Amino acid sequence: MTRKLISSRDNPVYKELKHLAGSSQARRHAGQTILDGVHLCQAYLQHVGMPVRCIVSTSDEVHPEVAAILVRCDAGQVPCTVLPDALYQALSQVEHGVGVLFMIATPAPPVSWALDTNAVVLDNLQDPGNLGSILRSAAAAGIKSVYCGPGTAFAWSPKVLRSGMGAHFLLEIHENVELPLLLGKLRMPVIATSSHATRTIYQADLRQAVCWLFGHEGQGVAPALLEKASMTLAIPHPGAVESLNVAASAAVCFFEQVRQCSMPSNRKA
């Protein structure tokens, strides 16, 4: 049993947790982040393994789902911190959630320049909700690699993690990537979306590995990067709106490719 009750805000472990929970800069500097809530913790145990530390609230320590998580963490000899509800709530950003957090090491996989499977490149995407939604759609579509350029929201922030709903643990997420260098080395089509394109995603042949390129919510992909795209495609929308949200656009693109690749004539024998 490796559980320890902490009741003081001045405890060094609690101070470290509070710093990680509240500061993106602290998370980046420490190479660690916080998973908030039962679903994310369960997904991490399933797809990755043991966290650095488990944190639970006193009122939820006996909750069935939390108790099951604690059994696994105890078996893995993971340090577990039990906090009074008031201290726990100062860490959690989930309202009315079940009181369990994980401290984990932020994954930092090496960048591969020799891609031969579907990938997503994100240029200056700033909204955490959009980023998390794109990660979730990418994982659901079977995409493995995501490359985030400078200026894109920190993929391992609590808001992005909650929006991703566990998708992070099915992906290789690369941050602060030199996107011009990456796109210059790729040997697969690079596809961007544009409302001004004359060809639609439904007219393009997507039955091959491609790199999807999406950009800033308002300004789109930077012109210098857009020049590196093999093609730009439009998403038809008969409604009287100027464009789709970037996360919605990404989901439409990913699953049009899934549809094309799943057609009976395209399946391998």
C-alpha positions in Angstrom: 0.0 0.0 0.0 1.5 3.3 -1.1 -1.3 5.8 -0.2 -0.6 8.9 1.8 -3.0 11.5 3.1 -1.9 15.1 2.6 -3.9 17.8 4.5 -1.7 20.8 4.2 -1.5 23.2 1.3 2.2 23.8 2.2 3.1 20.2 1.6 5.8 20.0 -1.2 4.0 17.3 -3.1 0.7 19.3 -3.1 2.6 22.5 -4.2 4.0 20.6 -7.1 0.6 19.3 -8.1 -1.0 22.7 -7.8 1.8 24.2 -10.0 1.3 21.5 -12.7 -2.5 21.8 -12.6 -2.5 25.6 -13.0 0.5 26.5 -15.3 1.1 25.5 -18.9 4.7 26.8 -18.5 5.2 24.5 -15.5 3.9 21.5 -17.4 6.2 22.1 -20.3 9.2 22.7 -18.1 8.6 19.6 -16.0 7.7 17.4 -18.9 4.7 16.3 -16.9 1.0 16.9 -17.0 -2.3 16.1 -15.1 -5.0 13.7 -16.3 -8.3 14.8 -14.8 -11.1 12.4 -14.2 -12.0 8.7 -14.3 -12.2 8.3 -18.1 -8.7 9.7 -18.8 -7.2 7.7 -16.0 -8.8 4.5 -17.2 -7.7 5.2 -20.8 -4.1 5.8 -19.7 -4.0 2.5 -17.7 -5.4 0.7 -20.7 -3.2 2.1 -23.4 -0.1 3.3 -21.7 0.5 1.9 -18.3 1.2 3.2 -14.8 1.2 7.0 -14.0 3.9 8.8 -12.0 1.4 9.5 -9.2 -2.3 8.9 -8.5 -4.3 11.5 -6.6 -7.8 11.0 -5.2 -10.2 12.9 -3.0 -11.2 11.5 0.3 -14.9 11.5 -0.6 -14.3 9.5 -3.7 -11.7 7.1 -2.5 -14.3 4.3 -2.1 -16.1 5.1 -5.4 -16.2 1.8 -7.3 -14.3 3.1 -10.4 -11.8 4.9 -8.3 -11.3 1.9 -6.1 -10.6 -0.2 -9.2 -8.0 2.3 -10.3 -6.4 2.3 -6.9 -6.1 -1.4 -6.9 -4.2 -1.3 -10.2 -2.0 1.5 -9.0 -1.3 -0.3 -5.7 -0.3 -3.4 -7.7 2.1 -1.2 -9.8 3.5 0.4 -6.7 2.4 3.9 -7.9 2.5 6.5 -5.1 -1.0 7.6 -4.3 -1.9 10.9 -2.7 -5.3 11.3 -0.9 -6.5 14.8 -0.5 -9.4 16.4 1.5 -12.0 17.6 -1.0 -11.2 21.3 -0.7 -7.5 20.6 -1.6 -8.5 18.2 -4.4 -11.0 20.7 -5.9 -8.3 23.3 -6.2 -6.5 20.9 -8.6 -9.4 19.7 -10.7 -11.0 21.6 -13.5 -13.9 19.1 -13.8 -17.1 20.2 -12.1 -19.1 17.5 -10.4 -16.6 14.8 -11.5 -15.3 11.8 -9.7 -12.2 12.7 -7.7 -9.2 11.0 -9.3 -6.2 12.5 -11.1 -3.0 11.1 -12.6 0.3 12.8 -12.8 2.1 11.5 -15.9 5.2 12.1 -17.9 4.4 13.9 -21.1 5.2 11.7 -24.1 7.8 13.1 -26.4 8.2 10.7 -29.3 11.1 11.3 -31.8 10.0 13.0 -35.0 10.0 10.6 -38.0 10.7 12.3 -41.3 10.0 9.1 -43.4 6.2 8.9 -43.1 4.3 6.3 -45.1 0.9 6.4 -43.2 -1.7 9.0 -42.8 -0.7 12.0 -40.8 -2.1 15.4 -39.6 -0.1 18.6 -39.5 -1.4 21.6 -37.5 -0.2 25.1 -38.1 -0.9 27.6 -35.3 -4.1 26.0 -34.2 -4.8 27.9 -31.0 -8.1 26.7 -29.5 -7.7 23.8 -27.1 -11.1 22.5 -27.8 -10.5 22.4 -31.5 -7.2 20.7 -31.0 -8.7 18.0 -28.7 -11.5 17.4 -31.2 -9.1 16.9 -34.1 -7.0 14.5 -32.0 -10.1 12.5 -31.2 -11.3 12.4 -34.8 -7.8 11.4 -36.0 -7.6 8.6 -33.5 -11.1 7.4 -34.5 -10.1 7.4 -38.1 -7.0 5.3 -37.5 -4.5 8.1 -38.0 -1.4 7.7 -35.8 0.9 10.7 -36.3 0.1 14.3 -35.5 2.6 17.2 -36.0 2.0 20.5 -34.2 3.9 23.5 -35.3 5.0 26.4 -33.0 2.0 28.4 -31.9 -0.3 25.5 -31.7 -2.0 24.9 -28.3 -0.1 22.6 -26.0 -1.5 19.2 -26.7 -1.1 17.9 -23.2 -3.0 20.7 -21.4 -6.0 19.7 -19.3 -8.5 21.3 -21.7 -7.1 19.6 -24.7 -6.9 16.3 -22.8 -10.5 16.5 -21.8 -11.6 17.3 -25.3 -9.5 14.5 -26.7 -11.3 12.0 -24.4 -8.3 9.5 -24.4 -7.3 9.9 -28.0 -3.9 11.2 -27.0 -2.9 7.7 -25.9 -3.6 6.2 -29.3 -1.5 8.8 -31.2 2.1 9.9 -31.6 1.9 13.7 -31.0 4.9 15.8 -32.0 5.1 19.4 -30.8 7.1 22.5 -31.9 7.9 20.8 -35.2 9.6 22.8 -37.9 6.7 22.4 -40.3 8.4 23.7 -43.5 11.2 21.2 -43.0 8.7 18.3 -42.3 6.5 19.1 -45.4 9.6 19.4 -47.5 10.7 15.9 -46.6 7.4 14.1 -47.0 6.9 11.7 -49.9 3.2 11.6 -49.8 0.5 14.1 -50.9 -0.1 17.0 -48.6 -3.8 18.1 -48.7 -5.2 21.4 -47.3 -8.8 22.6 -47.4 -9.9 25.9 -48.9 -13.4 27.3 -49.6 -11.9 28.7 -52.8 -10.8 25.4 -54.2 -12.6 24.2 -57.3 -12.2 20.5 -56.5 -13.9 18.9 -53.5 -12.8 16.2 -51.2 -15.5 13.9 -52.7 -13.8 14.2 -56.1 -10.3 13.5 -54.9 -8.8 10.0 -54.7 -8.0 9.5 -51.0 -7.2 5.8 -51.2 -3.6 6.4 -50.4 -1.6 7.7 -47.4 -1.9 11.5 -47.2 -0.9 14.3 -44.9 -3.8 16.5 -43.9 -2.8 20.2 -43.3 -5.0 22.5 -41.1 -4.3 25.9 -39.8 -5.3 28.8 -37.6 -9.0 29.1 -36.8 -9.3 32.5 -38.5 -6.3 32.9 -40.8 -6.0 29.3 -42.0 -2.7 27.8 -43.0 0.2 30.2 -43.4 0.8 31.0 -47.1 4.4 29.7 -47.0 3.1 26.3 -45.8 0.1 26.3 -48.1 2.5 26.5 -51.1 3.8 23.1 -50.0 0.4 21.5 -50.3 0.0 19.0 -53.2 -3.6 20.0 -53.6 -6.3 22.1 -51.9 -9.8 20.7 -51.7 -13.1 22.3 -50.8 -15.8 20.8 -48.5 -19.2 21.5 -50.1 -21.8 23.0 -47.7 -25.1 24.1 -49.2 -26.0 26.1 -46.1 -25.4 29.8 -46.0 -22.3 29.8 -43.9 -18.9 31.0 -45.0 -16.9 27.9 -43.7 -16.9 25.1 -41.3 -15.1 25.0 -37.9 -11.6 23.6 -38.4 -12.3 20.6 -36.1 -15.5 19.8 -38.1 -13.6 20.2 -41.4 -10.9 17.8 -40.2 -13.5 15.2 -39.2 -15.2 15.4 -42.6 -11.9 14.9 -44.3 -10.7 12.0 -42.2 -13.9 10.1 -42.6 -14.3 10.7 -46.3 -10.9 9.0 -46.6 -12.1 6.2 -44.3 -15.2 5.8 -46.5 -13.2 5.6 -49.7 -10.7 3.1 -48.3 -13.5 0.9 -46.9 -15.3 0.5 -50.2 -15.5 -3.2 -51.2 -13.5 -2.6 -54.4 -10.7 -1.1 -52.4 -10.3 -3.8 -49.7 -7.3 -6.0 -50.0 -8.0 -9.7 -50.6 
